[in-house]
Amino acid sequence: VQLQASGGGWVQAGGSLRLSCAVSGVLFSDDVMGWFRQAPGKEREFVASIKWSGDSTNYADAVKGRFTISKDNTRSSVDLQMNSLKPEDTAVYYCAARTGGRIKYPYWGQGTLVTVSS
């Protein structure tokens, strides 16, 4: 499985960005795609996840109601729509995949930087 993240950039507080993670390889319905982020000086944290089937989403409390994770079947990608962005959302965002019922995510894309200015 190979993952390619894109869509990061600079935005003012209150604005929106959409991240995309292109997936190469075979995934099955119960496999899970996730988005994580790492802010400067902080540990990487979970943001959101979705089953490859397109259902069963989960969100970190910090982004609930503002971020939406979705699967685009036509492009074999998983997107993260980020609305009402805050300066504390500034981070490098990574997409990841876990397969075969694993708990940890063995597959990671390169990061994409999101900068939110106040």
Disulfide bonds with the S-S distance in Angstrom:
Cys21-Cys95 2.18
